[in-house]
Amino acid sequence: MQHSMKYLVDPLVKSNPVTVHILGICSALAVTTSLSTALTMSAALTVVLMLSSASISAIRNHIPTSIRLIVQITIIASLVIVMDMFLRAFAFEMSKRLSIFVGLIVTNCLVLGRAEAFARQNPVWPSLLDALGNGLGYSAILLIVGAIRELFGAGALLGYQVFPLIENGGWFQPLHLMLLAPSAFFILGFLVWVIRVWRPEQNEEPEFNLLSSREKGRS
C-alpha cells in the first residue's frame, strides 16, 4: 500500500510534471488568466489522464508495439472529444473561455508521456494512481499560477472581488501585465526556482563546467 501511495504522492512536488519535467506548460501559459479557467482545465486534463492511463494499461498486452502510439493517441483523442462535448453541454460559457485549449489536451506531453512511460508497462491500479498524482501535481501548479494572475491582475478570485479597486473608491490598481502570457512564464520560472532551492536534489548537473575546462586547457 505504501509503495502504491508513492505513485500518488511523488508527482506533487518530488517529480512534479510541470516544475521538474517541464511538461504541459503551454496550457499553464494560456488558461491561467483566472482561477476558474485554471480549475476547469486542471479537472479536464486530470480526468482524461486517469481514464486514458487506465484504458491503455488494461489493454497493454494486446497492443502491437509498432502501432502503440496510434492506439494511445486514438484513446486520448476520443476521451478529449467526450470531455469537450461535456463542457459544451454543461458549462458552455466556460467552454467558450477555454476555446481550443481543451481540444489541445490531445497534444499535451503529460498525457501521452504518462501513457507511454508508465501505463503501457504497469497494471491498471498503479497506472490510475500515477495518473491521478500527475494530474494533481499539474493542477496544483496551474491553480497557483491562476490564483496569482487573477488576484494581482484583477484584484479578484473566482470572480469575487478581494482587493477594492481604485475605480470603485478602493486602493488597488490592477496590474494588467499579470493577465498577459509573459507573466505566467515568469511566475512558472519563479516557482521552479523556489522548489529547486527548497529541494536542491532536483537541480540538473551542469552540462558545461567552465572551471574544469580551464584546468584541462592548462594541462
Long-range contacts (C-beta under 8 A, 24 or more apart in sequence): 4-125, 4-126, 4-129, 5-129, 7-126, 7-129, 7-130, 7-133, 8-129, 8-130, 8-132, 8-133, 8-136, 9-133, 10-133, 11-130, 11-133, 11-134, 11-136, 11-137, 12-133, 12-136, 12-137, 12-140, 13-137, 13-195, 13-199, 14-199, 14-202, 15-137, 16-137, 16-138, 16-140, 16-141, 16-195, 17-110, 17-113, 17-134, 17-137, 17-138, 18-137, 18-138, 18-141, 18-142, 18-188, 19-141, 19-188, 19-191, 19-192, 19-195, 19-196, 19-202, 20-195, 20-202, 21-113, 23-108, 23-109, 23-110, 23-113, 23-138, 24-108, 24-109, 24-110, 24-138, 25-188, 26-104, 26-108, 27-101, 27-104, 27-105, 27-108, 27-142, 28-141, 28-142, 28-145, 28-184, 28-188, 29-181, 29-184, 29-185, 29-188, 30-101, 30-181, 31-98, 31-101, 31-142, 31-146, 32-142, 32-145, 32-146, 32-149, 32-184, 33-146, 33-149, 33-150, 33-153, 33-179, 34-146, 34-149, 34-150, 34-154, 34-158, 34-159, 35-143, 35-146, 35-147, 35-150, 35-157, 35-158, 36-94, 36-158, 36-159, 37-94, 37-97, 37-98, 37-146, 38-142, 38-143, 38-145, 38-146, 38-147, 39-139, 39-142, 39-143, 39-146, 40-87, 40-91, 40-94, 40-98, 41-98, 41-101, 41-102, 41-142, 42-135, 42-138, 42-139, 42-142, 42-143, 43-139, 44-83, 44-87, 44-102, 44-105, 45-105, 45-108, 45-110, 45-111, 45-135, 45-138, 45-139, 46-131, 46-132, 46-135, 46-136, 46-138, 46-139, 47-79, 47-83, 47-135, 48-76, 48-79, 48-80, 48-83, 48-105, 48-111, 49-110, 49-111, 49-114, 49-131, 49-132, 49-134, 49-135, 50-128, 50-131, 50-132, 50-135, 51-79, 52-76, 52-79, 52-111, 52-115, 52-119, 52-131, 53-114, 53-115, 53-118, 53-119, 53-127, 53-128, 53-130, 53-131, 54-119, 54-124, 54-127, 54-128, 54-131, 55-79, 56-115, 56-119, 56-120, 56-127, 57-119, 57-120, 57-122, 57-123, 57-124, 57-127, 57-128, 58-124, 60-119, 60-120, 60-121, 63-120, 68-116, 68-120, 69-112, 69-116, 72-112, 72-115, 72-116, 72-120, 73-106, 73-112, 75-115, 76-105, 76-106, 76-111, 76-112, 76-115, 77-106, 80-105, 80-106, 110-134, 110-138, 141-188, 141-191, 144-187, 144-191, 145-184, 145-187, 145-188, 145-191, 148-178, 148-187, 149-178, 149-179, 149-183, 149-184, 149-187, 152-178, 153-177, 153-178, 153-179, 153-183, 154-179
